[in-house]
């Protein structure tokens, strides 16, 4: 291992992919020790912070000139399971086949960690002092909720991020296509987790006797209502920005649909039309215009011939930026009835405010590297570690640029079988983030 490894990002990514950091249990220490040694060999001071010694987080601050606020580069090294998935090549083999590096985490998000690490090492080696401090933050546990990673470091060690105004991480930058037009969505906001538990009660009894309107029937009515209805339409500031961007690149046949999504009175009918036409963006746009809920876990009953009097249902709720858990539960009460109790399992509050001041620089870098493409702001329906940094007043952007060829959606393999990173895409991302560190400024 040598500090000049930043010139060989593919080698670095192969090493990380071959380390099995499936969460649970995580074992992120494998990657953290490797990267820590690499950064220290290059002469960069590092800090290790851990809630669990086997699941540490790594922070390294590249000092800037003091002419701009700090910038966090944040990424995680844990990965999701490959269990019960059929892979064409070894999921932890790090093999390079037909110009692609195969392996779990190559996209989500060890590839992004390599882009950031290489950019920092390059700046250090070339003596390029950025306008503001660069805080490289490599995290554990994103895939299971961030408790050992981003939540821990931001809540227990906020001093590490003093003077920081912006962060970049996953959630945006992979090239997509719309009507033959290549574009890069860069995340400016994300929905927030609001997981709930509710309970249905009713008379129980022997399974041999008829019983109506018991706990099981109430569960059935609730599931039917959730399946048949959307929650109300909301057009958030982040979604308005995204629709403006889509309007700039949409082909003529989709322009009317984009306009229809701007108005609560027509949004749901427009979405139904997009589903009917097979539009690939229909499902994601649906999620970005509503608070959403899916029933995921049912617990109840213990014996085939006994009618249960108590059933628990867990709900995966995703709440739009600026909405509270109370707002979300009020919408559920309107749909399911006021008498249904809700218990919050996990909730990460968010803000509706979006600071777009760094976006022109990010977009300009990508559009300069790929002049045929456009860059648009995006709202993301899932969650990333970025949500934890926003709670410190830091604007997080999803900025991991990867140029992808048409007809191939590598993002579809994230969390699935055959995840892989194009070699050229990795190099594209390293150049983009290196350019960001060189040009970083606040006008």
Secondary structure, DSSP 8 states (H G I E B T S, - for coil): --GGGGG-HHHHHHHHHTS--BTTT--THHHHHHHHHHHHHTT--EEEE-SSTTS-EEEEEE---SSS-EEEEEEE--B---TT---SS-TTS--EETTEEESTTTTTTHHHHHHHHHHHHHHHHTT---SS-EEEEEES-GGGTSTTTHHHHHHH-GGGGTTEEEEEESSS-BEEEETTEEEEEEEEEE-EEEEEEEEEE---EETTS---SSHHHHHHHHHHHHHH----B---HHHHHHHHHHHHH--HHHHHHHHHHTSHHHHHHHHHHHHHHT-TTHHHHHHHTB-EEEEEEEEE-SSTTEE-SEEEEEEEEEE-TT--HHHHHHHHHHHH-TT---EEEEE----S----TTHHHHHHHHHHHSTT-EEEEEEESS--THHHHHTTT-EEEE---B---TT--GGGGTTSTT-EEEHHHHHHHHHHHHHHHHH----
